[in-house]
Amino acid sequence: MNNRKFRIWNIAKLKRNLLEGLSMGRTLVLLMLGSFLFFILLGLGGMAEKGLNTSPVSSMKGLAASLSSRFFVDMIGMEMPQMALEKETSTFSAEKMTPFVFELLTSVNPRDPKSLLAGEVPGMKTNQPVQLSNGSGNEQGEAPADYRPDPTPLEPEESPDDVKPDESTPDETTPEESTNTPAGPPSEGKPGSTSKDGKTETPSGKKNVLIYHSHPQESFNPLLEKPSSNPGSSSPNKNIMLVGSMVAKRLEAKGIGTVHDKSDYQSTVPNYNWNYSYKYSRQAVKEALAQNEDLTYLIDIHRDSQRHGKTTTTINGVNYAQVYFIIGHANQNWRKNEEFASKINQLLEKSYPGVSRGVWGKSADQGNGEYNQSLSPNSILIEIGGIDNTKDELKRTANLLADMIAEVYWQDQKAQKASVMNKTKNKPTDQTKTVDIQKTS
């Protein structure tokens, strides 16, 4: 009897174990199928986003760009202790990880209370560009700040070609010619080469770089008598044109022919509307291109609207104004402009870490969105300093930025020259063609 009960109990236990096993297997199969469907839907969603998004910047690319190299060093250091840096607080500390995870999950930056309302209040999210390349002077990933001084409501959008300069207004786009700059090719294509009399040479007198300002009256508090939250001035010696002149002068000294457009649209355009700033400047740029066929590098120089603490860095005890590079995604060929900006950004990061605040992209609903960058693949917008930067800080940055632009320019010239030589070398000569014909006959 006892033996029978034992056998019955044992069979019941075996049956129960078998049912539990089948149940677990069924659950595992369901999880596998669910995961498979999830990744299929995720892939389809990515393909749909790529096809529908007018500004095809992957959110993961923006996330990766916002991470500093220190982040990846700390990740490797978790497996390789010798890679960990002991002098600084780890990237994975609670102090740094908590705000990062919070913003990743909620799209709210705890360091920026405005972001809490940005998704609910119309107009507050217009200043949310995407970071394309990291700048060591901006570890917090803070976007550039734009200030709209014109409270006039936006008028119906019109084509950039519809904006025509006033015929009664004197031409403000006359190139700023460089005095004491003789023409002549630089030796070995090196920037800043000089002639026998010690003067800088500009290759064949050509003008290759155009510097202009879509917001020409942007100014700096240290240059004005009264401080303001949005300083402005019509004087070229007190506004952003001063910085443009510094960059232009340095480029000329490096042997690169430069045109500096000093058009002041606020002072010269009848019924001026700030919302049409890039349309006014587009017309000026097109006129400059018509007068100088060699202009291929177009640089629109602005200043940021943030305070001194967020627009200044110190290198070896000396202050420098920091810079933003802005790329417009409304231009369908924006990736070429990004490539040009990234070259300059990389050189800055290598030689002057801390000066660059990164390369940022903006779509049409985050500003102008085009910034005249469709006119040339080597066209970018650069914001130099903020409203509180001094003349000396601006000049230091203008000089080193011009040096980086010059280096990129000469690299491009060298590459173009090598390409032409290769094409010439591989091109069959008339004599070769004659021999081939005779062989064929």
C-alpha positions as CSV (number, residue, x, y, z in Angstrom):
1,M,0.0,0.0,0.0
2,N,2.7,2.4,1.0
3,N,4.7,1.4,-2.1
4,R,1.7,2.2,-4.3
5,K,1.2,5.7,-2.7
6,F,4.9,6.4,-3.2
7,R,4.6,5.5,-6.9
8,I,1.5,7.7,-7.4
9,W,3.1,10.6,-5.6
10,N,6.2,10.3,-7.7
11,I,4.3,10.2,-11.0
12,A,2.3,13.3,-10.0
13,K,5.5,15.2,-9.3
14,L,7.0,14.2,-12.6
15,K,3.8,15.4,-14.4
16,R,4.0,18.7,-12.6
17,N,7.6,19.2,-13.5
18,L,6.8,18.4,-17.1
19,L,4.0,20.9,-17.2
20,E,6.2,23.6,-15.7
21,G,8.9,22.9,-18.2
22,L,6.4,23.2,-21.1
23,S,5.1,26.4,-19.6
24,M,8.6,27.9,-19.4
25,G,9.3,26.9,-22.9
26,R,6.2,28.5,-24.2
27,T,7.1,31.7,-22.3
28,L,10.6,31.6,-23.8
29,V,9.2,31.2,-27.3
30,L,6.8,34.1,-26.8
31,L,9.7,36.3,-25.6
32,M,11.8,35.4,-28.6
33,L,8.9,36.1,-31.0
34,G,8.2,39.4,-29.2
35,S,11.8,40.5,-29.4
36,F,12.0,39.5,-33.1
37,L,8.8,41.6,-33.9
38,F,10.2,44.5,-31.8
39,F,13.4,44.7,-33.8
40,I,11.6,44.3,-37.1
41,L,9.3,47.3,-36.1
42,L,12.3,49.3,-34.9
43,G,14.1,48.8,-38.2
44,L,11.0,49.7,-40.2
45,G,10.5,52.8,-38.1
46,G,14.1,53.8,-38.7
47,M,13.7,53.4,-42.5
48,A,10.5,55.4,-42.3
49,E,12.1,58.2,-40.3
50,K,15.0,58.4,-42.8
51,G,12.6,58.7,-45.7
52,L,10.3,61.3,-44.1
53,N,12.6,63.4,-42.0
54,T,13.6,66.6,-43.8
55,S,16.7,66.9,-41.5
56,P,18.1,63.4,-41.5
57,V,20.1,63.6,-38.4
58,S,19.9,60.5,-36.4
59,S,19.0,61.0,-32.7
60,M,21.7,58.6,-31.8
61,K,24.2,60.6,-33.8
62,G,23.2,63.7,-31.8
63,L,23.6,61.6,-28.6
64,A,27.0,60.3,-29.6
65,A,28.2,63.8,-30.5
66,S,27.1,65.1,-27.1
67,L,29.4,62.6,-25.3
68,S,33.0,63.6,-24.7
69,S,36.0,61.4,-25.2
70,R,36.2,61.1,-21.4
71,F,33.0,59.2,-21.4
72,F,34.4,56.4,-23.6
73,V,37.7,56.4,-21.7
74,D,35.7,55.7,-18.5
75,M,33.8,53.0,-20.3
76,I,37.0,51.2,-21.2
77,G,38.4,51.9,-17.7
78,M,35.6,49.8,-16.2
79,E,37.2,46.7,-17.9
80,M,40.8,48.0,-18.0
81,P,41.7,49.7,-14.7
82,Q,44.9,51.1,-16.1
83,M,42.9,53.2,-18.5
84,A,40.9,55.0,-15.8
85,L,41.9,58.6,-15.0
86,E,42.2,59.2,-11.3
87,K,42.6,63.0,-11.2
88,E,39.0,63.8,-12.3
89,T,35.6,62.5,-11.2
90,S,34.5,59.6,-13.2
91,T,31.9,60.2,-15.9
92,F,29.8,57.5,-14.3
93,S,29.5,59.2,-10.9
94,A,26.0,59.8,-9.6
95,E,26.5,63.6,-10.0
96,K,27.0,63.3,-13.7
97,M,24.9,60.3,-14.6
98,T,21.7,61.4,-12.9
99,P,21.2,64.5,-15.0
100,F,22.2,62.6,-18.1
101,V,19.8,59.7,-17.6
102,F,17.0,62.1,-16.5
103,E,17.4,64.2,-19.7
104,L,17.6,61.0,-21.9
105,L,14.3,59.7,-20.5
106,T,12.4,62.9,-20.2
107,S,14.0,65.3,-22.8
108,V,14.2,67.8,-19.9
109,N,17.6,69.2,-19.0
110,P,17.7,69.7,-15.2
111,R,20.3,72.4,-15.6
112,D,18.0,74.3,-17.9
113,P,14.5,74.8,-16.4
114,K,13.3,76.3,-19.7
115,S,13.4,72.8,-21.2
116,L,10.7,71.7,-18.9
117,L,8.2,74.1,-20.6
118,A,9.7,73.9,-24.1
119,G,7.5,71.0,-25.2
120,E,4.3,72.7,-24.0
121,V,4.7,76.4,-24.7
122,P,4.7,77.3,-28.4
123,G,7.9,79.0,-29.5
124,M,10.1,77.9,-26.7
125,K,11.4,74.9,-28.6
126,T,12.7,76.9,-31.6
127,N,16.2,77.0,-30.1
128,Q,16.9,73.3,-29.9
129,P,19.5,72.5,-32.5
130,V,21.2,69.1,-32.8
131,Q,24.9,68.7,-31.9
132,L,26.8,67.1,-34.8
133,S,30.4,67.3,-33.5
134,N,31.5,67.7,-29.9
135,G,33.6,70.7,-28.7
136,S,35.7,70.3,-25.6
137,G,34.6,73.8,-24.6
138,N,31.1,72.7,-24.2
139,E,31.0,69.5,-22.1
140,Q,27.4,70.2,-21.0
141,G,26.2,70.2,-24.6
142,E,24.6,73.6,-24.3
143,A,23.1,74.9,-27.6
144,P,23.8,78.4,-28.9
145,A,21.4,81.1,-27.8
146,D,19.6,83.3,-30.4
147,Y,18.0,86.6,-29.6
148,R,15.2,88.0,-31.7
149,P,15.3,91.8,-31.3
150,D,12.5,92.4,-33.8
151,P,9.1,91.9,-32.1
152,T,7.3,92.3,-35.4
153,P,5.1,89.3,-36.4
154,L,6.5,87.1,-39.2
155,E,5.2,88.1,-42.6
156,P,4.3,85.6,-45.3
157,E,7.4,83.7,-46.4
158,E,9.0,84.8,-49.7
159,S,11.7,83.5,-51.9
160,P,15.2,84.7,-51.2
161,D,15.5,86.0,-54.7
162,D,12.5,88.2,-54.2
163,V,14.4,90.5,-51.8
164,K,16.0,93.3,-53.9
165,P,18.4,95.9,-52.7
166,D,17.3,99.5,-52.7
167,E,18.5,101.2,-55.9
168,S,18.9,104.5,-54.1
169,T,21.1,102.9,-51.5
170,P,24.9,103.2,-52.0
171,D,26.5,99.9,-52.7
172,E,27.7,98.5,-49.4
173,T,29.2,95.3,-50.8
174,T,32.4,96.7,-52.2
175,P,35.2,94.3,-51.3
176,E,37.6,95.4,-48.7
177,E,40.8,95.5,-50.7
178,S,44.0,94.7,-48.9
179,T,46.7,97.3,-49.1
180,N,50.4,96.2,-49.1
181,T,49.5,92.7,-50.4
182,P,51.2,92.0,-53.7
183,A,50.0,89.1,-55.9
184,G,52.0,85.9,-56.3
185,P,51.7,82.2,-55.6
186,P,53.0,81.2,-52.1
187,S,56.0,78.9,-52.1
188,E,55.1,75.2,-51.9
189,G,51.5,76.1,-51.1
190,K,52.3,77.0,-47.5
191,P,50.1,79.5,-45.6
192,G,51.7,82.8,-44.8
193,S,54.6,82.6,-47.2
194,T,56.3,85.9,-47.9
195,S,58.2,87.5,-50.8
196,K,61.7,88.8,-50.7
197,D,60.7,92.1,-49.3
198,G,59.0,90.4,-46.4
199,K,55.4,91.1,-47.5
200,T,52.7,88.5,-47.5
201,E,51.7,87.2,-50.9
202,T,48.2,86.5,-52.2
203,P,48.1,83.9,-55.0
204,S,47.4,85.7,-58.3
205,G,45.5,88.4,-56.5
206,K,42.4,86.1,-56.3
207,K,39.7,86.5,-53.7
208,N,38.8,83.1,-52.4
209,V,37.1,83.8,-49.0
210,L,34.0,86.0,-48.4
211,I,33.3,87.2,-44.9
212,Y,29.9,88.8,-44.2
213,H,27.3,89.3,-41.5
214,S,23.6,88.6,-41.7
215,H,23.2,90.4,-38.3
216,P,25.8,93.1,-38.8
217,Q,24.7,95.3,-35.8
218,E,25.3,92.5,-33.2
219,S,27.7,94.1,-30.6
220,F,29.5,93.5,-27.4
221,N,29.0,95.2,-24.0
222,P,32.7,96.0,-23.4
223,L,32.8,98.0,-26.7
224,L,29.7,100.1,-25.7
225,E,29.1,102.7,-23.0
226,K,25.9,101.1,-21.6
227,P,25.6,97.3,-21.0
228,S,22.6,95.5,-22.4
229,S,21.1,92.0,-22.6
230,N,21.3,92.4,-26.4
231,P,23.9,95.0,-27.3
232,G,23.8,96.5,-30.8
233,S,25.6,99.2,-32.7
234,S,25.7,100.6,-36.2
235,S,29.5,101.4,-35.9
236,P,31.7,98.9,-37.7
237,N,34.3,99.4,-34.9
238,K,31.9,98.4,-32.2
239,N,29.8,95.6,-33.7
240,I,30.4,92.1,-35.2
241,M,32.0,93.7,-38.3
242,L,35.1,94.4,-36.1
243,V,35.6,90.7,-35.6
244,G,35.0,90.1,-39.3
245,S,37.8,92.6,-40.1
246,M,40.1,90.8,-37.7
247,V,39.5,87.4,-39.4
248,A,39.9,89.0,-42.9
249,K,43.1,90.7,-42.0
250,R,44.6,87.5,-40.6
251,L,43.6,85.5,-43.7
252,E,45.2,88.1,-46.0
253,A,48.3,87.8,-43.9
254,K,48.2,84.1,-44.5
255,G,48.2,84.6,-48.2
256,I,44.5,84.1,-48.8
257,G,42.6,86.7,-50.8
258,T,39.6,87.8,-48.7
259,V,36.5,89.9,-49.3
260,H,34.9,91.5,-46.3
261,D,31.3,92.6,-46.9
262,K,30.2,95.4,-44.5
263,S,26.6,95.8,-45.6
264,D,24.5,97.2,-42.8
265,Y,20.9,96.2,-43.7
266,Q,19.3,97.8,-40.7
267,S,20.6,101.2,-41.8
268,T,20.2,100.9,-45.5
269,V,17.3,98.7,-46.4
270,P,13.9,100.5,-46.4
271,N,11.3,98.9,-44.2
272,Y,13.9,96.7,-42.7
273,N,12.6,93.5,-41.1
274,W,14.9,91.5,-38.9
275,N,13.1,88.3,-39.9
276,Y,14.4,88.7,-43.4
277,S,18.1,89.1,-42.4
278,Y,19.3,86.0,-44.3
279,K,17.4,87.1,-47.4
280,Y,19.2,90.5,-47.4
281,S,22.6,88.8,-46.8
282,R,21.8,86.2,-49.5
283,Q,21.4,89.0,-52.1
284,A,24.7,90.5,-51.0
285,V,26.5,87.2,-51.2
286,K,25.2,86.5,-54.7
287,E,26.4,89.9,-55.8
288,A,29.8,89.2,-54.4
289,L,29.9,85.8,-56.1
290,A,29.0,87.5,-59.4
291,Q,31.9,90.0,-59.0
292,N,34.4,87.4,-57.9
293,E,34.2,84.0,-59.5
294,D,37.0,82.6,-57.3
295,L,35.0,83.0,-54.1
296,T,34.3,79.5,-52.8
297,Y,34.6,79.9,-49.0
298,L,31.6,81.8,-47.5
299,I,31.7,82.6,-43.8
300,D,28.8,84.3,-42.0
301,I,30.2,85.6,-38.7
302,H,27.8,86.3,-35.7
303,R,28.1,86.4,-31.9
304,D,26.2,84.3,-29.4
305,S,23.7,85.9,-26.9
306,Q,25.0,84.1,-23.8
307,R,27.0,85.7,-20.9
308,H,30.7,85.8,-20.4
309,G,31.0,82.7,-18.3
310,K,29.5,80.6,-21.0
311,T,31.3,82.1,-24.0
312,T,34.9,82.3,-22.7
313,T,37.7,79.8,-22.1
314,T,41.1,80.2,-20.5
315,I,44.2,78.6,-22.1
316,N,47.6,79.1,-20.3
317,G,46.1,82.0,-18.3
318,V,44.8,83.8,-21.3
319,N,41.1,84.3,-22.1
320,Y,39.6,83.4,-25.5
321,A,36.1,83.9,-26.9
322,Q,34.6,80.5,-27.7
323,V,33.0,79.6,-31.1
324,Y,29.9,77.7,-32.4
325,F,29.7,76.3,-35.9
326,I,26.1,76.3,-37.2
327,I,24.9,74.1,-40.1
328,G,21.5,74.6,-41.8
329,H,19.6,71.4,-42.5
330,A,17.1,73.1,-44.8
331,N,19.9,72.9,-47.4
332,Q,19.7,69.4,-48.9
333,N,23.5,69.3,-49.3
334,W,24.2,70.3,-45.7
335,R,26.5,67.3,-45.1
336,K,29.2,68.9,-47.3
337,N,29.0,72.1,-45.2
338,E,29.2,70.0,-42.1
339,E,32.3,68.3,-43.5
340,F,33.9,71.8,-44.0
341,A,33.0,72.9,-40.4
342,S,34.2,69.6,-38.9
343,K,37.7,70.1,-40.5
344,I,38.0,73.5,-38.8
345,N,36.6,72.1,-35.5
346,Q,39.0,69.2,-35.5
347,L,42.0,71.6,-35.9
348,L,40.7,73.8,-33.1
349,E,40.3,70.8,-30.8
350,K,43.8,69.6,-31.6
351,S,45.6,73.0,-31.2
352,Y,43.3,75.0,-28.9
353,P,41.1,72.6,-26.9
354,G,38.3,74.5,-25.2
355,V,37.8,77.2,-27.8
356,S,35.2,75.3,-29.8
357,R,31.7,74.6,-28.5
358,G,31.0,72.1,-31.3
359,V,29.2,71.9,-34.6
360,W,25.4,72.3,-34.4
361,G,22.7,71.7,-36.9
362,K,19.4,73.5,-37.2
363,S,16.3,72.7,-39.3
364,A,13.9,75.2,-40.8
365,D,11.7,75.1,-37.7
366,Q,14.6,76.0,-35.5
367,G,15.7,79.2,-37.3
368,N,16.4,80.2,-40.9
369,G,17.4,76.6,-41.5
370,E,19.4,77.4,-44.7
371,Y,21.8,80.3,-43.8
372,N,22.8,80.8,-47.5
373,Q,24.8,77.5,-47.3
374,S,23.3,76.1,-50.5
375,L,25.4,78.7,-52.4
376,S,28.7,76.8,-51.6
377,P,29.7,73.5,-50.0
378,N,32.3,75.5,-48.1
379,S,29.8,77.9,-46.5
380,I,29.3,78.0,-42.7
381,L,27.9,80.2,-40.0
382,I,30.3,80.9,-37.1
383,E,29.3,82.5,-33.8
384,I,32.4,84.1,-32.1
385,G,32.1,85.0,-28.5
386,G,29.1,86.4,-26.6
387,I,27.7,89.7,-25.5
388,D,30.3,90.2,-22.8
389,N,33.5,89.3,-24.5
390,T,36.3,91.9,-24.7
391,K,38.1,93.1,-27.8
392,D,41.3,91.3,-26.8
393,E,39.4,88.0,-26.3
394,L,37.7,88.4,-29.6
395,K,40.9,89.2,-31.4
396,R,42.8,86.2,-30.0
397,T,40.0,83.9,-31.2
398,A,39.6,85.7,-34.6
399,N,43.3,85.1,-35.2
400,L,43.5,81.5,-34.3
401,L,40.2,80.8,-36.1
402,A,41.6,82.4,-39.3
403,D,44.7,80.2,-38.9
404,M,42.6,77.1,-38.8
405,I,40.6,78.2,-41.8
406,A,43.8,79.0,-43.7
407,E,45.1,75.5,-42.9
408,V,42.0,73.9,-44.3
409,Y,42.2,76.1,-47.3
410,W,45.7,75.2,-48.1
411,Q,45.0,71.5,-47.6
412,D,42.1,71.8,-50.1
413,Q,44.4,73.6,-52.6
414,K,47.0,70.9,-52.3
415,A,44.4,68.2,-52.8
416,Q,43.0,69.9,-55.8
417,K,46.4,70.4,-57.3
418,A,47.2,66.7,-56.8
419,S,43.9,65.7,-58.4
420,V,44.6,67.8,-61.5
421,M,48.1,66.4,-61.8
422,N,46.7,62.8,-61.6
423,K,44.1,63.5,-64.3
424,T,46.7,65.1,-66.5
425,K,49.1,62.2,-66.0
426,N,46.4,59.6,-66.8
427,K,45.0,61.5,-69.8
428,P,46.3,60.0,-73.1
429,T,48.4,62.3,-75.3
430,D,47.8,62.9,-79.0
431,Q,50.9,60.8,-79.8
432,T,49.5,57.9,-77.9
433,K,46.2,58.2,-79.7
434,T,48.0,58.1,-83.1
435,V,49.9,55.0,-82.1
436,D,46.6,53.3,-81.0
437,I,45.0,54.2,-84.3
438,Q,47.9,52.8,-86.3
439,K,47.7,49.6,-84.4
440,T,44.0,49.3,-85.0
441,S,44.5,49.9,-88.7
